[in-house]
Amino acid sequence: MLASIAQVAQVAQDSAQGGNFLTLALPLVLMGGVFYFLLIRPQQRRMRQQQALLNSVEVGDDVVTTSGIFGRVTDIDEDEGSITVEIAAGTQVRMLKQGIARRLSDEVYEDEPEPGDDQSS
C-alpha cells in the first residue's frame, strides 16, 4: 500500500512538471504567432510588392526614386541591374534598379487641371 501511494505521488509530480512546461511554452508560442502576423508577414508582402514593381518598370515610365527625385526611365540594363533616369531635359542619372520607390501612372495626373484651363466659369 505504501509503495502504491509513492507511485501515485510520483505520477502526480511528473504530470505537474509537464503542466509547468506547457504553461511556459504556450505564451512563447503565442508571442511567436503575434510577431509573425504583425511583423514578418506584412514585411514579406511589402518585399513582394516592391519586387513586382521593379520587374514591371519599362522605358518611358515616370518614376520616383527612393531619394525623392522624379524622373522618366530612358534605359534599362538588366545585366547590371541598373537603369537610366532622365530627371531634367538633358540630365540623365544612372542608378540601381532598387532605387525606384514607386512608379507614377497617368491616373495620378487626371485630377490636375491642364495648363490654360479656366476654372472660374
C-alpha positions in Angstrom: 0.0 0.0 0.0 2.8 2.4 0.9 4.5 1.6 -2.5 1.4 2.4 -4.5 1.0 5.8 -2.7 4.6 6.6 -3.5 3.9 5.7 -7.2 0.8 7.9 -7.3 2.7 10.7 -5.8 5.5 10.3 -8.4 3.0 10.3 -11.2 1.3 13.4 -9.8 4.6 15.1 -9.6 5.6 14.2 -13.1 2.3 15.5 -14.5 2.7 18.7 -12.5 6.1 19.3 -14.1 4.6 18.7 -17.6 1.9 21.2 -16.9 4.6 23.8 -15.9 6.3 23.3 -19.3 3.0 23.7 -21.1 2.2 26.9 -19.2 5.7 28.2 -20.0 5.7 27.2 -23.7 2.2 28.4 -24.6 2.8 32.1 -24.1 6.1 31.8 -26.1 4.2 30.1 -29.0 1.5 32.8 -28.9 4.1 35.6 -28.9 5.8 33.9 -31.9 2.4 33.9 -33.7 1.8 37.5 -32.9 5.2 38.5 -34.2 4.7 36.5 -37.4 1.3 38.1 -38.2 2.2 41.7 -37.2 5.8 42.0 -38.3 7.1 39.2 -40.5 4.2 38.6 -42.8 3.5 42.3 -43.7 7.2 42.8 -44.4 7.3 39.9 -46.8 4.2 41.2 -48.6 5.9 44.6 -49.0 9.0 43.0 -50.3 7.0 41.0 -52.9 5.2 44.2 -54.0 8.4 46.1 -54.4 9.9 43.3 -56.4 6.9 43.2 -58.7 7.2 47.0 -59.1 10.8 46.7 -60.1 10.1 43.9 -62.6 7.3 45.9 -64.2 9.2 49.2 -64.8 9.7 49.9 -68.5 11.3 52.5 -70.6 9.2 55.7 -70.7 7.7 55.2 -67.2 7.6 58.1 -64.8 9.1 57.1 -61.5 10.1 58.5 -58.1 13.4 57.4 -56.6 14.0 56.5 -53.0 15.7 59.9 -52.6 12.5 61.6 -53.8 13.7 62.6 -57.3 11.1 62.5 -60.1 12.2 61.3 -63.5 11.5 59.2 -66.6 13.2 55.9 -67.3 15.2 56.2 -70.5 17.2 52.9 -70.5 17.2 49.6 -68.5 20.3 47.4 -68.2 19.1 44.0 -66.9 22.6 42.5 -66.8 23.9 45.1 -64.4 20.5 45.8 -62.7 20.8 49.5 -63.4 18.5 52.0 -65.1 19.0 55.4 -66.6 16.5 58.1 -65.4 16.1 61.5 -67.0 15.5 63.9 -64.2 15.6 67.1 -66.3 15.9 67.9 -70.0 19.3 66.6 -71.0 20.2 65.4 -67.4 20.3 61.7 -67.0 21.3 59.7 -63.9 22.3 56.1 -63.9 21.2 54.3 -60.8 20.4 50.8 -59.4 17.0 49.5 -60.2 16.3 49.0 -56.5 16.5 52.8 -56.1 12.9 53.1 -57.6 10.4 53.8 -54.8 7.3 53.9 -57.0 6.0 54.3 -60.5 3.7 57.2 -61.3 0.8 56.4 -63.6 -1.3 58.6 -65.8 -4.1 58.3 -63.2 -2.1 60.5 -60.8 -2.3 63.4 -63.2 -6.0 63.1 -64.1 -7.2 65.4 -61.2 -4.8 68.2 -62.1 -6.1 70.9 -64.4 -4.5 71.3 -67.8 -2.4 74.4 -68.4 -4.7 77.1 -69.9 -7.9 75.6 -68.5 -10.1 78.3 -66.9 -11.6 77.0 -63.7 -13.5 80.3 -63.0 -16.5 79.6 -65.3 
